[in-house]
């Protein structure tokens, strides 16, 4: 397994676990608030700490994934199914035909 694939797997796992913990704690708080159930103090504090610890993990993994997506190593080098298009553009330029939709960036 390549280093980038392992990092991506780890980031996906961290992001999913931290989002699940945040969702669980906010769901418990929402249900108890709407139903009027008073939660014990230890549960409120525990869920608060879990939420506070999950937020930086979520932010870190999201930023890391966004930066990895913008890096040039992750960008595709060619478009599938576009073979010969560059040759067509060169031929059309020689002929003086302008087809901007054929250009591959």
C-alpha positions in Angstrom: 0.0 0.0 0.0 1.4 3.4 -0.9 2.0 6.1 1.7 -0.7 8.4 0.2 -3.3 5.6 0.1 -2.6 4.8 3.8 -2.8 8.4 4.7 -6.1 8.8 2.9 -7.5 5.7 4.6 -6.4 7.0 8.0 -7.9 10.5 7.3 -11.2 8.9 6.1 -11.4 6.8 9.3 -10.5 9.8 11.6 -13.1 12.0 9.8 -15.9 9.4 10.0 -15.2 8.6 13.7 -15.0 12.2 14.7 -18.2 13.1 12.8 -20.0 10.1 14.3 -19.0 11.2 17.8 -20.1 14.8 17.2 -23.4 13.6 15.7 -24.0 11.2 18.6 -23.4 13.9 21.3 -25.5 16.5 19.6 -28.3 14.0 19.0 -28.3 13.1 22.7 -28.4 16.8 23.6 -31.1 17.5 21.1 -33.4 14.7 22.1 -33.0 15.4 25.8 -33.7 19.1 25.2 -36.8 18.5 23.1 -38.2 15.9 25.4 -37.4 17.8 28.6 -35.3 14.9 30.1 -32.6 16.2 32.5 -29.3 14.5 31.8 -27.0 13.6 34.6 -24.1 16.0 35.1 -21.4 13.3 34.3 -23.1 12.5 31.0 -23.3 16.2 30.0 -19.6 16.7 30.9 -18.5 13.5 29.1 -20.4 14.4 25.9 -19.0 17.9 26.1 -15.5 16.7 26.3 -16.1 14.2 23.5 -17.4 17.0 21.3 -14.5 19.3 22.2 -12.0 16.6 21.4 -13.7 15.6 18.1 -13.8 19.1 16.7 -10.0 19.5 16.2 -9.8 16.0 14.7 -12.6 16.8 12.2 -10.9 20.1 11.3 -7.5 18.6 10.9 -8.6 15.7 8.7 -10.8 17.9 6.5 -8.0 20.5 5.9 -5.6 17.7 5.2 -7.9 16.1 2.7 -8.6 19.4 1.0 -4.9 20.1 0.7 -4.2 16.7 -0.7 -6.9 17.2 -3.3 -5.3 20.4 -4.5 -1.8 19.0 -4.8 -0.6 18.3 -8.3 0.3 14.7 -7.5 -3.4 13.9 -7.2 -4.4 15.6 -10.4 -5.1 13.3 -13.4 -2.5 13.5 -16.1 -4.9 12.8 -19.0 -8.6 12.6 -19.7 -9.8 9.1 -20.4 -11.2 8.7 -23.9 -9.4 11.8 -25.2 -6.8 10.1 -27.3 -5.9 11.9 -30.5 -7.6 15.1 -29.5 -4.3 17.0 -29.2 -3.5 16.0 -32.8 -6.9 17.2 -34.0 -6.2 20.6 -32.3 -2.9 20.9 -34.0 -4.4 20.0 -37.4 -7.2 22.4 -36.9 -4.7 25.2 -36.0 -2.8 24.6 -39.2 -6.0 24.8 -41.2 -7.1 27.9 -39.3 -10.2 26.3 -37.8 -11.0 27.4 -34.2 -12.6 24.7 -32.1 -12.2 25.9 -28.5 -14.3 23.0 -27.1 -11.6 20.5 -28.3 -8.9 22.0 -26.1 -7.8 19.9 -23.2 -6.5 21.7 -20.2 
